[in-house]
Structures are given as C-alpha cells and as structure tokens.
C-alpha cells in the first residue's frame, strides 16, 4: 500500500500524536509499504514539512503527484474538514488515529479504547515491571497552559520528588521512557503518556481537559489501568489534589500485558 501519514506535534498539541504516528510509520515500512510523512516537525525520513498547522496545501501537492491508498491523519483539531477535503478532491481513504467513537466520517476511525489498540513506542513493550523507591512522580504537563497539573501537584505534595516534563517544548530532549520507569507513580492528562505508563504497569492518576478526554480516562479506569478524576478539570485546591492522588487502586496487570506492541500491525491489517 501507499500510505501518507499526517501528524502535528509540539506546542499545546503535546507529543502523543507524533509518537503513535511514528509507530505506524515504523510498522508500515517494516511491512514493505510505501510511506510518506506530512508534519510540522522534521523528525521522520521522507517528511514534508508543513508550516501552517492545518493547511491542506502541502498534502494537495503530494497527492497530485503520487497515488496513495490511505491518508493516516493524527491532528488534534479540524479532522472532519481535512477528511472531507481529502475525500472530495483526492478520493483517498482516511484513517484517523485517536478518533472519537462518533467520527464515522472517516473510512477507519482508530479509537484507542483498549490496550490492544494502544500505539505505544516499542521500548515500552515488555519492559520489566519493578518497584522503585527513588523518584515519587513522573508528571507530564502539556495541554493548555491553564491546565497546570505539575503546579497543583507540587503544592499538594511539597515533599515529593518529581520529574516534570513539559510536552509543549518537545520534552526537552529527555529520555521519557527512562524517566518514567524510574518513578513510582505517573500523573498526567488523558493521552498517550497514560497508555505508555500503563504498558510499564505504573499507578496512573489521570485528569481531563475536556469531555472527550474524560470519556477515555474513565475507560482506562474501568479497565483497571488508571484512576481518573471524575470531572473535567483539576481539583479546586491542593488539599483535594492530595486526597485524590493518595488513593491507591489495584492495577489489572492482565490488561497491561495486552499492550503488546502489535497495535500498528493490527491497524495495517484493517487498511488492506
């Protein structure tokens, strides 16, 4: 198959879109498919850099010169408009990564609602689950700047040790896998960091900047993979934050084992 992968990363988007898209790129190229990438970051080989966040101009030029079977789209907004444009002007099929259950306008909405569909980086797969007594928290702080998980957690637990990662700055070159493994707990908003932490078998405390995120945070809780704050937003006070993150829960390790690094291959099978 000829596949065009289009993702955006950095700024307030975070890096989950990039990580899961590159996992699909890796699997597709390993399977012998022809893959091109459109992105705002120059991180993958055969990448066309798109300067405007959601302009279709670059994709239009590429699709005029190469016939693609699928466009795999992983952008945080304007997905319906982009999909409709691709259908109307290029008659190409569209797969949306991290789709919502109602995004039925896509030819394949890849809804990440189960461990077997989680597109996590390969180093997180089959990593030994060990107990740590060093750093207390891995905190992934991205999403809108007003959604400051790290700031509130630092006030709630002033004596706790933390690695605080700002996803809006591209992770600062840190090895997030190494840092996450070194921590006892993970605190983040609902996204790919949560699935990567689940692959490591970490206790995860999730927050949701929107109703969309809350649906999937509650789903992870129902699967025994995380504890989700029950409403959109953060606790009102440091005391309420401390109360929430101090509640232990039982991790369902049978679910963590289902994050097996084969999600991208399952997706590609559905594209055929």
N, C-alpha and C positions, 0 to 999 in steps of 0.2 A: 504493500500500500504506500501511497504518497501522503504524508501527514504534515500539516502545518500546525505548529504549537505556538500559541499566542498567550503570553502571560505578562503581568505587571508586578513589580516588587518595589520595596523600599518606601520611604516616606510614611504616611499613615496606613499604607496597604499592609505593612508587615512583610515577612518573607515566606510565609506558608505557600502562597501562590507559586513562587519560584521553586521551592523545594519539591513540591508534589509534581509540578510540570516537568522539572528536570528528571524526576524519577520515571515519568512516562517516556521522555526522550531517551533515557538510558535503555529502558527495556525495549523500546521500538527499534532503536539502532542495533541492539544485540540480536533482535529477531530478524534483521535484514531489511527493515522498512526504510524508505527514503524519508528523511525528516529535515524540515527547515524550522527555524525559530524566529518569531517576532517578539521583541521585548523592549523595555526601556532600560535594560541593563545588559552590558556586553559580557556575559558570563558563559554562554554556551557556544560551541563551534557552529558554524553556518548560521549565525544570528544576524538578523536585520534589526538595526536599532530604530525604534520608533520614538521620535522626540515628544510628540504630543500624546498625552496619556491614552486617549481613546479614539484617536483619529484612525479612520479606515484607509487612509491614502496609501500607506506602505503595503498593507495587505492587498489592496486593489492591484497595485503594480505587480506584486509577486504572483497573484492568481491569474493575471492576464498572460503571464509568460510560462507558467507551469500548471499542469492539471493536477489538482490534489483531490484525493478521495475524501479526506476529512480535515476539518479545522478543529483542533482541541483548544478550547477557549477557557482561560483562567484569569479573569479580571474581576475586581470587586463590584463594579457598577456598569450600567449600560449594556448588560449582557443581551437583553432582549432586542435592543436596537441594532447591536452588532450582528446578532444571529439573523435577524430579518434582512439586514443588508446583504449578508453573505448568501442567504437563500435566494434573494431577489436578483442579485446581479451576477452571481457566480455559480448558482445551482450546486453548491458544495454542501455536504453534510457537516453538522456541527455537534460536537460533544462538549458539554460544559462540565468542567471539574468543580467539585464542591457545590453542585447545584442544589437548589431548594426543591422540595418534592413537587411544587406546583410549576416548575419551569419546563412544562411539557412541550413548549415550542421548540426545544432542542431535539435533535434526532436521537441523541443519547444523553440524558441528564445523569451524570455520575454523582449520585447522592452519597456522601460519606456518612452513613448512619450505622455502620457495622465494622468491626475490626478487620474483616476480610477485604474491605474496600478502602482501607486507610493507606494512602500513598506516602509512606514514610521513607526517609533516607535509609540506605542499606546498612549503614553502620549501627543503626538502632535495632536491627533484626537479630534475634538470638543472642543478645548481649546478656552476660550473666547477671542475674538479679542478686544483689548483695546488700547487706546492711551497712550504713555509713554513720559514723559518729562525728564527722567533721562539720562541714557547712550545713546549716539547717535548711535553707531555702534557695531554690532556683526560681527567680521571678522574671517572667517575660512581660515587659512593659511596652506595649505598642498601642495600636488602635488610636482613637482621638486623644489629644494631649490632655483633655479634661478627664480622661479615664485613667487616673494615676493609681494603679494597683500598688506599685512599689512604695509610693509616698505614704499611702494609708497603712500598708503592712508594716513599714518601718516605724510608724507611730504606735501601731498596735503591739508590736513585739520589739521594743527598743534594744533588747539584749540579744536578739537572734542574729546569727551570721547569715549573710545573703550574697548570692551572685545576682546582680540586677542587669538584665540585658535589655537594651533599648532597640527594638526591632526596626524603628523608623530610621535608624542610622546604619542599617545593614549589618547589625550585630557587632560592629567594631572590629571585625577580623577575629573574634574569639571562636574557639572550638566549642560550639554549644553542646555537642554530644559529650565531650569530656567534662564540661562544667555541670551538665545536668546529671550525669552519672555520679558525680562527686557529692551531690546534695541529697538530703533525706526526703524533702518534700518539694513539690512544684506548685507554684501559684501563678495563674495566667488567665487570660480571657479565652473563650472558646475558639479554637483554631487548630492548626497543625501541630503547634507545640504540645497541645494536650494529647494528641494521638502519639507523638513521639515519646512523651513521658509515659504514656500507657504501655508502649512497647517495652519500656525499661522496667515496668512494674512499680512505678513510683506512686505514692499517695498524691493525688492531684486535687487542688481546690480551684474551682472554675467560676469565672464571672462573665457576664454577658453585656456587651454594649448595646445590643438591640434584641428585639423579639426573635429575629431569625437565629441569632446566636444562642438564645435561651432554649429554643426547641432542641438543639443538638447537644447543649450542655446537659439538659435533663435526660436526654437519650443516653449519654455516656454514664450518667449516674445510675440509670435503670439497668445498664449493662454491668454494673459493679466496677467501673473503671475510674470513677471520679466522684467528688462531692460538688454539687452545683449550688451556687447561691440561688435562692428560689425566685428572685425577681430580676428584672433588668436593672443594671447599675451596680454601684458599690454600697456597702453598709454605710449608714449615716455617720457613724462615729468610730474611732479607733477601738473602743471597747467592744462594739458589735463585730468589728472585723476580727478581733482577737478571739471572741467567742466562737465565731464560725470556723476559723482555721484550726481551732484547738479540738474540734470534734473528730475523733478517729472514725474510720469506717473500714469495712472488710473488703479488700480488693479481690475480685474474681480472677484469679490467675489463669483459669481456663480460657477466659476471654483475651487476656494479654497474649496468649500463645497463638491466637488466631490472626494477630498482626504478623504475618509471615513473610513479608517482602514480595509477595506474588500478586498484589493488587493490580499493578500496572499490566501484568500479563493477562489477568482476568479482563481488564478493560479492553485490551487489544483484541482479545478473542471476540468480544461483543462488537467491535468495529468491523470485523470481517463480513 
